[in-house]
Amino acid sequence: MRDNPGARITTAPLLIVSLMATSLFINYIDRGNLATGATQIRADLHLTATAYGALAAGFYFAYAFCQLPAGALSDRLGGKLVLGLGALLWSISTLMTGFVGGFYGLFVLRLMLGMGESVAFTTTSKIIASNVPKEQMGLANGLIGFGYLVGPAAGTLIGGMLMAHWGWRPTFMLFGALSLLWLLPWSRVQIREAKPAETLARQAVTMRQILSRRALWGASLGHFAGNWNWYFILGYLPMYLEMQRGFSKEQMAEVVSSAYLVNALAALAAGWAFDKLIQRGWSPSLTLKAPLALAHLAGLGCMLAMPFMPLGACIALLFVYEIFLGFSSPAYFMIPQIMGGPSAAARWVGVQNMMGNMPGIIGVFFAGVLIDAGGGSYGTAFLLAGLVNVLGLVGWLAILPKVEPVDWEAA
């Protein structure tokens, strides 16, 4: 049934956001399965760390460069339809991964996974900007953050346990089949979305206007730096704990999933707190920029120290990093939703998320090269991840101007 923008919304915003958060939960479980099963997959398919890095980079290559068309399609076809099609594609690619016989087949499926998952943040940002009251936008993004941050926690714990007993192939098949079930409730929601004719009647925002905003490029640089750290941890932490710190698959799953759970809870708390602070008169700029800056400072210190500390201190630093990252997570997408508004949020997020996911292409692959070049040592890769946080501080604090809605008619 086609949505009617002028009709009363029959699906409550909380339910819409909860379903979108669930989709991000599934999204991050499916993308994180490669890291969870890295040691088994590398042994079974005879992959070097560089080849593993290429698989991770293949996903992010497709994911990053599909962001712009995903944003455009969200504006043209509607976020509901595009998110549903993306979920269908990423679920099938996860299911089929259980049948691959070598590197090239797995590489193609990682590209498919990246294409499908590329629609997630452009569609959710458009739908939030169009359906959620501004005074509840922080909580909405906190729920979305909880979804995509608790996904790696559940995926690492459950996936790690399943892989320890059944192997990686049945686990991928199971997760892919279960992912398809989300499409059933999503097909029934009704969402208010501006269609092309309605957007044109309100003087549509052009892509040139969006690209001319200094705020877009400051947010993109900050997003780039934050994701360099996050994707490095997401892609290499399980393997690092098993191969460098001597953890069993079960021990790794327990520690990593606990850290990711703390991250997700911090994001949920931050989203609620952002709404309260802004309602009490705090400026959106201070409310959103401060946790982003603190997260980069924490990332700088933790990444530099983590590989050289005793095991207990290493784990403690991991949790410190995850807490600060969680507190900053809702701000990444609140900023373009506030500044871009319903008519520009999807394409703004498309550009920002494309730039923000370049570390998945160059950073994750380069980390594998550094690990191989260092004879299996992770020290240089951690060092580089730490130093990249300086770019994040420049982007959020020096380049990004005041966080407020853009007057697109005057732009």
N, C-alpha and C positions, 0 to 999 in steps of 0.2 A: 504493500500500500504506500502510495507516494505521500510524503509529508506535505502538509499545507502550512506555509509560514504564517498565515493569518489566523489559523485555528488555535483554539486553546490547547496548551500542552497537556497531554493526558498522562505522560510519564513524568514523575517527580524528578527534579534535578538531582536529588540525592541518589535515586536509583540509577539514573543515567551515569553519574560519576562513578558509582560503585561498580557498575558493569564495565566501564572503561578501565577502572583500576584493576579489575579482574583480568581484562585483556592484556594489560601491561604486566601483570603478575605472570600470566602464561607466556607472554612474549619473552620475558627475561629468563624464565626457566628454560625455554627452548633454545635461546641463544647461548646460555651458560653451560649446556650439557657437554659441549666440546671440552671445556676446561675441566669439568668434573671427571670426565672419563679420559683425560689426556694421557695418563700413563698407560692405560689399557689400549687406547686407540693407537698410540705411537708404537707400542710393542706389536700389536696385531697387524698393522699396516706398514711397519718398518719405516717410520717417519723420524727425521732429525728434528731438532728444535727449530731450525730454519724452515723446514717444510710445515711444521705445526704453525709457526708464525704466519706462513703464507696462507694457510687455511683460515686463520683468524682474520687476516687482512682482507681476504676475499669477501668475507661476510661484510666487513665494514666498507669496502669499496662499493659494493652494491647498495648498502644501506645509506651511505653518505650521498652518493650521486643520484639516488632516487628521491632525495628529500625535496628538490625543487619541483619535479613533476607531481610528487605526492601533495604538495601544498596547492598547486594549480588545480589538480583533480578534486581536491577537497572543496575548493571554492566553486568549481563547475558542477560536480556531481553530488556534492554533499558529503559531510564527514561520516555519516552513518553507513552509506553504501561503500565508501572507499575503505573504511576500517574493516568492514565485514569481508571484503574481497582480499584485503591484506592478511587477515587472520586465516582465511582459507588457504592461501598460498603458503604461509609459514608453517601451518599445521601439517600440510602434505609433505613439505620438504623435511620436516622433522621425522615424520613417519618413515619416509623413504630412506633416510640416513641409515636406518638399521639394516638395509640390504646392500650397502655399497661394498665393493670389493677392492678399492684402491684409492690412491690420492686424488686422481682426476675426477672420479665420480663424486667423491666427497666434496671436492672443490666446487663443482657445479651446484650441488645441493646447498652449499653455504652461500653461494651467490643468490640462489632462489630464496633462501631464508632471509637474506639481507633485503631483497626487493620487497618481500611481504611485510617485514617488520618496519620498513621505512615509513609507512603511513601512520604509525602509532601517535607520534607527538604532534604532527600537523593536524590530524583529525581531532584529537582530544582537545588541543588548544582552541581550535575553531568552535567546537561544541561548547566548551566551557565559556568562552567569550560571548557566545550567543544565548546561553541558557542559564547561566549561574549569576545571581546578583553579585555586584562588586563586593559587598560586605561579606560574602561567603567564598570569595575566590581563593583566599589563602587555604581554607579548609579543603576546598575542592582539589587544589594542587597538592595539599598534604596527603589526601587520599590516593591521588595518582602516584605521588612519590612513594607512599607506603606500598602500593601495588608493585611498582617496578623494582623497588629495593628489597622487598621481602621475597620476591621471585627467586633471586639467587640464593637466599637463605633456605627456602623450601627445596629448591632444585638441587642444591649442593647436598643437603642432608638426606632427602629422600632418594635423589639420584645416586648419591654416593653409596648409600646402603644397598639399593637395588643392584648397582653395578658390581658391588663387592660379592653379591650372592649369585646374580644371574648373568653378569657381563653387560657390556655397553650396548650391544645390538638390541636385545629385547627391551631395554630401558628406553631407547630412542623410539622404538615402535609404540610402546605403551604411552609415552608422553605425547606423541603426535596424534594418536587416536583420541586421547582424552581432550586435547586442545580443540578438536573439532566440535565438541559438545557446546562450547561457549556460543557458537553461532545460533543456537536455538533461542535462548532468551533475547539475544541482541536483535534478532529479526522481528521481534514483537514491540520494541520500544518506538515511541513517536517523539521526534525531536524537532524543535524550531530551528530552521536553517534558512539563511538568505539564499534564494535562487538567483541565477544570473540576471534575470529581468529586474528583480527587486533591487539588486546591488547597483545595476546601471542607473536605475531611477534615483538612487541616492548619490550619484556621482562617484563611480567606483574609484578606488585607490589603484594607481598604476604601479607596476613593478619598479619603474624608474623612481617613483617617489619613495618607495620602501628602501631601495638600494642607496638612496641619497642620504639616509639618516645616519648620522654619526653614532647614535645609540645602537643601531644594528651591529655595527662593526666592533664597538666596545664589548657588547654582549657576546658576539661571536668569538672574540679573542679570549674572553673569560671562560666561555663554554669549552673552547679548545683545551685550555690548560686544565680545567677541572676533569675533563674526560680523559686526558692523557693519564692522569693518576688512576682514575676509576677503572679504565679499561685494562691498564697494566695489572692492577690488583685482580680484577675479574678474570683476566686471561691466564695469569701466571701464578697467583697465590696458591691454588691447590697443588700445582706441580712443584712449586718451591717448597712447601711444607713437607711433601712426600719425599722429594729427591734431595733436598738440602738439610732439612731438619729431622728426617727420619720418621715422619708420621706414617701410620697405616692409613688405608683408605677411610676406615671408620673414624679414626682420630681426626683426620683432616676435615671430614664432613662435619663433625661436631663443632670444631673450632670455627671454621669458616662460616658455617650457617649461623652460628651464634653472633658472629661479628656482623653479618648482613642483617640479622634480625634487629640488632641494636640500631643500625643505620636506618632501617625502615621505621622503627618506632620514633626515632629522633625526627624524621621527616614529617610524620603524622603530627607530632607535638608542635613542630615549627609552623606547619600550616595553620593550626588553630591559633598559635600565638601571634602570627602575622596579622590575622584578622582582628584580634583583640587590640593589638598595639596601634594599628591604623585607625580603628574606631575610637581609640582614646586620644587621637590627635597626633600620633607620630607620623612623620612624613614617610611615604613609601620608599623614598630614596634611602633614608637611614635604616628603615626596617629591613629592607632587602639587601642593601650593599654591605652592611656590617657583618652578617653571617657568611656572606660569600668571601669577604676578605679574611675573616677568621679561619675559614675552611682552608684557604690557600696557605696561611701561615702554619696551620697544623700539618697540612700535607708536606710543606717544605721540611719541617723538623722531623716528622715521622719517617718520610721516605729516606732521608739522609741517614737516619740512625738505625732503622729497623734491621737491615741485614748484618749489622756489626754488633748487635746487642745479644746478651744471653737469651735463651729461649723464652723465659718468663717475661723479660722486658720487651722482646719482639712482639709477643702476643698482646701485651698491654698497649704498645704503641699502635698496633693494628686497631684495637678497639677505640683508642683516642681518635685516630683518623676517621673511623666509620661514624663516630658520634658527630664530629664537626661537619663531615660531608652530609650527613642526614639533615642537620639543622639548616644547611644551605640549599638543599635540593628543591624545595618548592619555589624558591626565588628564580631559578633558571627559566621557568616558563610563565611565572606571574608577570615578569617584566615585559615580555612581548605581548601578553594578553592585555595588560593595562595600557601599554603605549600604542599597540597596533589596533586594538579594538576588534569587533566582529568582522569587519571588512578586510582587515590586513593581517590578523593574527596567524592564519594558516601559512601564508606565503612568507611572513617574517620568520616564523619558526622553521619553515623549510630552509631558508638561507642560514639561519643561526645554527640549526641542527646539522646541516651539511658541513659547515665549517667546524662545528664542535665535534664532529665524528671523524675528522681527518686523522686524529691520533689512532683510531682504530685501523687505519690503513698503514700509516707510516710508523706510528709508535709501537703497535703490537708486533708488527713484522720486524722492526729494527731491534726490539727487545730480544727476539729470538736469535738474531744475528749476533748481538752483543753477548748473549749467554753462550753460544757456540764458540765465539772468538775468545771468550774468557775461560774456556775449558769447563764450562758448566757452572761458573760462578755468576750469581745474580747481582753482585755489588754494583757494577757499572750501570745496569738497567735501573736499579733503585736510585742511583745518584742522578741520572738524567731525569727520571720522573719527579724527583724533588725539585730540581732547578727550574723545571717548566712552570712551577707555581708562581714564579716571579712575573711571567706573562699574564697570569690571571689577575694579579694585583693591579697591573697596568690597565688591563681591559676594564675591570669593574670600577676602579677608583679614579683613573685618569681620563679615560676615553668616554665611558658611559656618562651622559649628562643626567640632569634631574629626571627621576622616574615619574612621569605624568602622561596622560593621554595626549597623543599627537593630534594637532588640528590639521587634518589632511587637506581641507579646503584651502588653507593658507600655506601648505607645504609646497 
